[in-house]
């Protein structure tokens, strides 16, 4: 069994398929007026920067560095908080199971000499 190519003299043939669903919308939607269109935003020129103003690159880089340090601090604080919560859960499970000596108490060792 071999696959036959269509003759180039006949041209390519396209078989159209009927859509099995409506092109747009939902069949269960009640018929009625269309929803109101969103209000016109207006002119956006008030948000544009003027081309003659200089970009303060140094200030932008300082702010970017400060934001990066803040993000690192937030990540480290989140890791510390998750670790602390896990340790507290372990200690609570130990105490609630009735065992003693669940939390280590560090006592400084005094030398006698």
N, C-alpha and C positions, 0 to 999 in steps of 0.2 A: 504494500500500500504506500503510495507516494503522495506527497502533498503537491498539488498543482498550483501554479501561480496564475493569477488572472492575466489574460492577454492585454498587452499594453494598447492594442488597437481598440479594445472595447472601453477602455478607461476604467477608472476605479468606481466601484459601486458602493453606496452607503445604504444600509438598511435602517430606515427610521423606526424607532420604537415609540409607542404611545406612552406618555407618562402615567404611572400608576397612582399618582397622588396629585392633588391640586398644586399648581405652580407656586402659590404663595398663600399664607394665612392658615387658619385652622378651621376645619369643617364644623367644629362644635361651637364656634363663635357665633353669638346671636347677631342677626342682621340689624344694622342701625347706623347711626352717623359715625363717621370716622373720628378717631381721637383728635383733639386739637393739636395743631402744630406748635412746636416750641416757639417761644417769643424770639424775635430778632435780637441778636446780641448788640448790634450797632457797630460803630467804627472802632477798630482796635488800635488806632494810631496813638492813643494815649499811653499804651504799654510799650511802644517801641522806643529804643534808645536812639539818641542822636548820633550821627556818624562822626561828628567832630570831637566828641568826648573821648578822653583816653581811658583805657582799661588799666586799673591799678593791679598789675600782676603780683606785686609783692604782697599787697594786702590779701588778695585772693589765696595765695599760697600759704600765708600765715593762718588764715581761717581754715583752710583745708587741713593743715597740720593739726590745729587744735581739735577739729572735728574727728580726725583719725585717732588722736589720743583719747578723746571722749569715748569713741566706739570701742577701743581696746579696753578701757576701764570698765565699760558696761559688760563686755564679754567676760572679763576676769571676775567681776562681781557676780555675774550669773553662775559661773563655774564654782566660785566659793560658796554661794548660797546653796547650790544643788548638792555639793559635797557635805556641807553642814547639815542639811536636811536628811541626807542618807545616814549620816552618823547618828543623828538624834533618833531616827527611826530604829536603827539597830539597838541603841541603848534602851529605848522604850520597850522594844520587843523582849530584850533580855530581862528587864525589871518586871514586866508583866508576866513572864513565864515563871517567876518566883526564884530566880537565881540571885546569888549575892555576888558582889564584887564585879558588877557589870561595867562600871566606869572606872578606869584607872585613876588613882589619886597619887600624884607625884609629891613625895615628901623629900625635902632636901636631906642629904646625908651629912651629918655633922662629924667632922673628924675630932677625935679626942685629943689631938696633940697640937 
